[in-house]
Amino acid sequence: MINERIRKMDIGLFISSLLLLACGIVLVYSSSFALASVKYGDGYFFLARQAVRALVAIAGFMIFINVDYHFWTKHSTIAFVVAVALLIMVLVMPQGQAIKGARRWITIGFIRFQVSEFARTVLILMLAHQLGTMGEAIREWKQFAILLAKVLIICSLIILEPDFSTAMAVGLIALAILFIAGARISHLAGIAALSIPVIALVSTSSSYRLQRWAGFMDKAAHRKDIGYQAFQALVGLGNGGLFGQGLGQGNQKYFYLPEPHTDFAFAILGEEVGFIGLAVVLAIFLFMIFRGFRIAFRAPDLPGQLVAFGFTLTMAVYVVLHVSVNTGLVPTTGVPLPFLSYGGMNLIFMMCCMGILLNISSQCSPTAAKKAKFSENFDREPSMGKQQKRRWKSSRAAYRRKGLR
């Protein structure tokens, strides 16, 4: 059964996921060895940790490929309650456990667990399960409001960590899932209109966010202070040129660019592999996004369609945000590049999401879908003369006798 499922899954997506995982390990070492050598006295510090997380991610990847995705959607409501409890737990932890002023992680022994990654994944599974159950009822305001309230709970708790960019991404993905499931445009438009002043208020409610906006609006004037990161990212991309300076040969990681292995992985990659290398990496991402949406289109049921759509959109949103930050198109924010940035929980949950996506692909039946569509067209009585209609009915009867219908 397992071999049959692996045989039926999307091999292109499977290979692409592992390929980006391998590229990510190389990039993490290339971008972090200078920082690791100075800060920890071991140039392999970040590489070793990422390698261990990659092994865990591969194990999760294979498990989720082989467990029916209906199992995860079925238990998603309980997981949602757990996610909310963990998000609250993070907020009530002592401030001494915060990292750079943010309380986003729960530390258990040597494991540091980022709760928002778990919450985002669970929210997508929960929405898919409940939308699959309610069907057309999502067009009713009451049902729409119930699901919207659950989305707002998750997003509000993430904002309080604070992690505004992740909350925005999660909210966008959730609203897109509601739209795909058939929610009324008027309901979604109303929520979008109400969200604009709230987003504006939150994005300007603290001094560090205002500084990011100031640095974004005038990068040249603030290239030595609040706009330093964005400016150095552009310098790194410019240094890369067409073919790059060579893997491991970039200069920005030598303390010119803060967080070179996490928030600015794309800039380091661009400096070392150049425009051609970046084009290849982005082409792989585009291929994976295309295959993910194709799986969503061919999924056997609505929950499968929504899960596949949600996970694929998650990857797309994070890639777009990370690349936009590194190219100066949006204010600086801490969004990792899927598979390639240093970070255990993002890598593990992204690989698990790809595993679920591949499980859905193994249950898709494009041949059956084409046959059903052909049968539907074959049954539709065309406009024709009596003699042609008699031949058509005879052909349809033969078609059914052969067991094709």
C-alpha positions in Angstrom: 0.0 0.0 0.0 2.8 2.4 0.9 4.7 1.6 -2.3 1.6 2.1 -4.3 1.0 5.5 -2.7 4.6 6.6 -3.4 4.3 5.4 -7.0 1.2 7.5 -7.5 2.4 10.7 -5.9 3.8 13.7 -7.7 7.5 12.7 -8.2 8.4 16.2 -9.5 7.3 17.9 -6.3 9.0 15.1 -4.2 12.3 15.6 -5.9 12.0 19.5 -5.8 11.4 19.5 -2.1 14.5 17.3 -1.4 16.6 19.3 -3.8 15.7 22.6 -2.1 16.4 21.0 1.3 19.9 20.0 0.2 20.5 23.5 -1.3 19.3 25.0 2.0 21.9 23.1 4.0 24.7 24.3 1.7 23.4 27.9 1.8 23.2 27.8 5.6 26.8 26.8 6.0 28.0 29.3 3.3 26.1 32.2 4.9 26.7 31.4 8.6 30.2 30.1 9.0 31.8 33.5 9.7 29.1 34.4 12.3 29.4 31.0 13.9 33.2 31.2 14.1 33.1 34.5 15.9 30.1 34.0 18.1 30.5 30.3 19.0 34.1 29.5 18.0 32.8 26.8 15.7 32.2 27.5 12.0 30.0 24.4 11.8 27.7 25.5 14.6 24.7 26.5 12.5 25.4 23.8 9.9 25.3 21.0 12.5 22.0 22.2 13.9 20.4 22.6 10.5 21.6 19.2 9.5 19.9 17.6 12.5 16.7 19.5 11.8 16.9 18.4 8.2 16.9 14.8 9.2 13.9 15.4 11.4 12.2 17.2 8.5 12.9 14.3 6.2 11.4 11.9 8.7 8.3 14.0 9.1 8.2 14.4 5.3 8.0 10.6 4.8 5.6 10.0 7.6 3.1 12.6 6.3 3.4 11.2 2.8 2.2 7.8 4.0 -0.5 8.8 6.4 -3.9 9.6 4.9 -4.4 13.4 5.0 -8.0 12.8 6.2 -6.5 11.7 9.5 -4.9 15.1 10.0 -8.0 17.1 9.0 -10.2 14.9 11.2 -8.2 15.7 14.3 -7.5 19.4 13.3 -10.1 20.8 15.7 -8.3 19.3 18.7 -5.0 20.5 17.3 -6.4 24.0 16.9 -7.3 24.1 20.6 -3.7 23.0 21.4 -2.3 25.7 19.1 -4.3 28.4 20.8 -3.2 27.1 24.3 0.5 27.2 23.1 0.2 30.7 21.7 -1.2 31.9 25.1 1.5 30.0 26.9 4.2 31.8 24.9 2.7 35.2 25.9 2.6 34.5 29.6 6.2 33.2 29.8 8.7 35.4 31.6 10.2 38.2 29.6 13.6 36.8 30.3 12.9 34.0 27.8 12.2 36.4 25.0 14.6 36.6 22.1 15.3 40.1 20.9 12.1 41.3 22.6 9.9 38.7 21.0 8.2 35.7 22.7 7.6 33.3 19.9 9.3 30.1 21.1 8.8 27.5 23.7 12.1 25.9 24.8 11.9 22.2 25.8 15.4 20.9 26.6 17.5 21.5 23.6 14.5 22.0 21.3 13.2 25.5 20.6 9.6 25.3 19.2 8.2 28.2 17.2 4.4 28.0 18.0 3.2 30.2 15.1 4.5 27.6 12.5 2.4 24.9 14.2 -0.6 27.3 14.5 -0.5 28.2 10.8 -0.4 24.6 9.7 -3.2 23.6 12.1 -5.4 26.5 11.0 -5.2 25.5 7.4 -6.2 21.9 8.3 -9.0 23.0 10.5 -10.5 25.4 7.9 -10.3 22.7 5.3 -12.1 20.2 7.5 -14.9 22.5 8.6 -15.4 24.0 5.2 -15.7 20.6 3.7 -18.3 19.7 6.3 -20.4 22.9 6.0 -20.4 23.1 2.2 -22.6 25.9 0.9 -23.4 27.0 4.4 -20.2 29.1 4.3 -22.2 31.7 2.3 -24.3 32.3 5.4 -22.9 35.1 7.6 -23.2 33.1 10.8 -21.0 30.3 9.6 -18.6 32.7 8.0 -18.3 34.7 11.2 -17.6 31.5 13.3 -14.6 30.6 11.1 -13.5 34.2 10.8 -13.4 34.4 14.6 -11.1 31.4 14.8 -8.8 33.0 12.2 -8.7 36.3 14.2 -7.9 34.4 17.4 -4.8 32.9 15.9 -3.7 36.1 14.1 -4.3 38.3 17.2 -2.2 36.0 19.4 0.6 36.0 16.9 0.5 39.8 16.7 1.0 40.0 20.5 4.2 38.0 20.3 4.9 40.3 18.4 5.1 38.9 14.9 3.1 41.2 12.7 4.4 39.8 9.3 3.5 36.2 10.2 0.1 37.3 11.4 -0.5 39.1 8.1 0.6 36.1 6.1 -1.6 33.7 8.1 -4.6 36.1 7.7 -4.1 36.4 4.0 -3.9 32.6 3.5 -7.0 32.0 5.6 -9.1 34.5 3.7 -7.9 33.0 0.4 -9.0 29.6 1.6 -12.5 31.0 2.5 -12.7 32.6 -0.9 -11.9 29.3 -2.7 -14.4 27.5 -0.5 -17.2 29.7 -1.8 -17.6 32.5 0.8 -19.5 35.5 -0.4 -17.4 38.2 -2.0 -19.4 40.8 0.0 -18.4 39.2 3.3 -14.7 39.0 2.3 -14.8 42.6 1.0 -16.3 43.8 4.2 -13.6 42.1 6.3 -10.9 43.5 4.0 -12.2 47.0 4.3 -12.4 46.7 8.1 -8.8 45.3 8.2 -7.2 48.2 6.4 -7.4 50.7 9.3 -6.5 48.0 11.8 -3.4 47.0 9.8 -2.4 50.7 9.5 -2.8 51.2 13.2 -0.8 48.1 14.2 2.0 48.8 11.7 2.6 52.3 13.1 1.9 51.5 16.8 5.5 51.0 17.8 8.7 52.9 17.3 10.6 50.0 15.7 7.9 49.6 13.1 7.9 53.3 12.3 11.6 53.2 11.9 11.3 50.3 9.4 8.8 52.4 7.4 11.2 55.4 7.5 14.1 53.3 6.3 11.9 51.8 3.6 10.7 55.1 2.3 14.2 56.6 2.0 16.9 53.9 1.9 19.7 56.2 0.7 19.2 58.6 3.6 19.1 55.9 6.2 21.6 53.4 4.7 23.9 53.8 7.8 21.2 53.4 10.5 17.6 52.2 10.3 17.8 51.3 6.6 21.2 49.6 6.9 19.9 46.0 6.4 17.9 46.8 3.3 20.7 48.7 1.8 23.3 46.0 2.4 20.9 43.4 0.9 20.8 45.4 -2.3 24.6 45.7 -2.3 24.9 42.0 -2.0 22.5 41.4 -4.9 24.4 43.9 -6.9 27.8 42.3 -6.2 26.5 39.0 -7.5 26.0 40.3 -11.0 25.0 37.7 -13.6 27.0 34.6 -12.5 27.8 35.5 -8.8 31.1 35.5 -6.9 31.1 31.8 -6.3 29.6 29.7 -3.6 31.2 30.7 -0.2 32.9 33.7 -1.8 30.4 36.4 -0.9 31.4 39.3 1.3 28.1 40.4 2.9 28.1 37.6 5.4 31.3 39.0 6.9 29.2 41.2 9.3 28.1 43.7 6.6 24.6 42.1 6.6 22.9 41.2 9.9 21.1 37.8 10.0 22.7 36.6 6.7 21.5 33.0 7.3 17.9 33.7 8.1 16.1 37.0 7.1 18.5 37.8 4.2 19.3 34.3 2.8 18.2 35.4 -0.7 20.6 38.3 -0.7 23.5 36.1 0.3 22.5 33.5 -2.3 22.3 36.2 -5.0 25.7 37.5 -4.2 27.2 34.0 -4.5 25.3 32.5 -7.4 24.3 35.6 -9.3 21.2 36.4 -11.3 21.3 33.1 -13.2 21.5 31.0 -9.9 18.6 33.0 -8.4 16.6 32.4 -11.6 17.1 28.7 -11.3 16.1 28.7 -7.6 13.0 30.8 -8.3 12.1 28.5 -11.2 12.1 25.5 -8.8 9.8 27.4 -6.5 7.5 28.3 -9.4 7.5 24.7 -10.5 6.5 23.5 -7.0 3.8 26.1 -6.7 2.4 25.1 -10.1 2.4 21.4 -9.1 0.8 22.3 -5.7 -2.1 24.2 -7.3 -2.5 21.3 -9.9 -2.8 18.9 -7.0 -5.4 21.1 -5.4 -7.3 21.2 -8.7 -7.3 17.4 -8.9 -7.8 16.5 -5.2 -10.5 13.9 -4.6 -12.6 16.0 -2.2 -13.1 19.6 -1.0 -10.9 19.2 2.2 -8.1 17.9 0.1 -8.4 20.7 -2.4 -8.4 23.3 0.4 -5.4 21.8 2.2 -3.4 21.6 -1.0 -4.3 25.1 -1.9 -3.5 26.4 1.6 -0.1 24.8 1.8 0.9 25.8 -1.7 -0.2 29.4 -1.1 1.8 29.4 2.2 5.0 28.6 0.3 4.2 31.2 -2.4 3.4 33.9 0.1 6.6 33.3 2.1 8.8 33.2 -1.0 7.3 36.5 -2.3 7.6 38.2 1.1 11.2 37.1 1.6 12.3 38.1 -1.9 10.4 41.4 -1.6 12.2 42.3 1.7 15.6 41.4 0.2 15.0 43.5 -2.9 13.7 46.5 -1.0 10.1 46.2 -2.3 8.6 46.0 1.2 9.8 47.1 4.7 12.3 44.8 6.4 10.6 42.0 8.3 11.7 38.6 9.6 10.2 36.2 7.0 12.3 33.1 6.2 12.8 31.8 2.7 11.2 28.3 2.7 13.7 25.4 2.7 16.7 27.7 2.3 16.8 29.9 5.5 18.3 28.7 8.7 15.5 27.7 11.1 14.3 24.4 12.4 10.6 24.8 12.8 10.0 26.5 9.5 11.9 23.8 7.7 10.3 20.9 9.6 6.7 22.2 9.2 7.3 23.2 5.5 8.5 19.6 4.8 5.6 18.1 6.7 3.2 20.3 4.6 4.9 19.1 1.4 4.4 15.5 2.7 0.7 16.1 3.2 0.5 17.7 -0.3 2.2 14.6 -1.8 -0.2 12.3 0.1 -3.1 14.2 -1.5 -1.4 13.9 -4.9 -1.2 10.1 -4.4 -5.0 10.0 -4.1 -5.7 12.2 -7.1 -7.2 10.5 -10.1 -6.9 12.6 -13.2 -7.7 9.7 -15.5 -11.0 9.2 -13.7 -11.7 12.9 -13.8 -11.1 13.0 -17.6 -13.3 9.9 -18.0 -16.1 11.4 -15.9 -15.9 14.6 -18.0 -16.0 12.5 -21.2 -19.0 10.5 -19.9 -20.8 13.8 -19.1 -20.2 15.1 -22.6 -21.2 11.7 -24.1 -24.5 11.7 -22.2 -25.4 15.3 -23.3 -27.7 14.7 -26.3 -26.4 16.9 -29.1 -28.4 18.8 -31.7 -28.4 16.6 -34.8 -30.6 14.9 -37.4 -32.5 11.7 -36.7 -29.9 9.4 -38.5 -26.9 11.0 -36.7 -28.8 10.8 -33.3 -29.5 7.1 -33.9 -25.7 6.5 -34.5 -24.8 8.5 -31.4 -27.2 6.5 -29.2 -25.8 3.2 -30.6 -22.2 4.4 -29.8 -23.2 5.4 -26.3 -24.7 2.0 -25.7 -21.6 0.3 -26.9 -19.5 2.6 -24.7 -21.5 1.6 -21.6 -21.4 -2.2 -22.4 -17.6 -2.1 -22.4 -17.7 -0.9 -18.8 -16.2 2.5 -19.4 -19.0 4.2 -17.7 
